[in-house]
Amino acid sequence: MKKGDIVRVVEKPSCDWMERYRENLFEVQEAFERRCLVRMLDVPNHERYWFSEIENFETVKEENDGN
């Protein structure tokens, strides 16, 4: 996971409340050894950030990646 990646919440995150956001997409702002800072996309408040463990997110594969 690196800055700029588009991610989503994994199927079984460490916090139950995060499951509600499984359909939302996030953009990685910073990635550290164990945690990351992500910005929630497609929401009215464009400044909505989460600081969470990296294992709570998975990278979204682009459908049209040229292959």
N, C-alpha and C positions, 0 to 999 in steps of 0.2 A: 504494500500500500504506500502510495506516495502522494505528495501535494498535487491537487488537480484531478485525482481519480474520482469517479462517480461510484458511490457505494450505497448499499441498503442494509437494513438490520437483518442479521442472520435469523434462521428459523427458530432457534432456541437461545435468545440472548440471556445474559446473566441476571438481568432485571426483568421481572414479569411485565412491568408497565411499558417496556420498550416494544413488546409484541404489537401494540396498537399502531406503531409506526412502520410496520413491515412493508407497506406499500409505498412509503415515501422514499424519495431519493435524497442523497446528501452529497456534498462536495467536500473532499478532504482539504482542509486549510493547512494543517500541520500534522505530521506523523512522527511520533517518538518511539522509543523502544517498546513500551507496553500500552501506551495510550495514544489517542488521536483527537484532534479538534476538527469537527465537521460542521458544515453549514447546511441547514435544511433547505431544499429547493422547492419551488412551486407552492409557497405559502405566502400569505399577505405580509408577514413580518420577515423581510429579507435578512434581518440581523439575528436570526434564531440559530444559535450555536449550541452544540453539545460537546462536552469533553468526556470521553469514555474510553474503556478498554478496547483495543484494536479487535479482539476476538468477537466483539459484538457486531462487527460489520463485515460484509463481503463485497468484493468489487463486482460491479455490474458489467457484464460483457456486452459490448456494442453489437447490435444486430447487423449493421452494415460496416464491417471492419475491413472490407476489401477482399475477402477470401470467398 
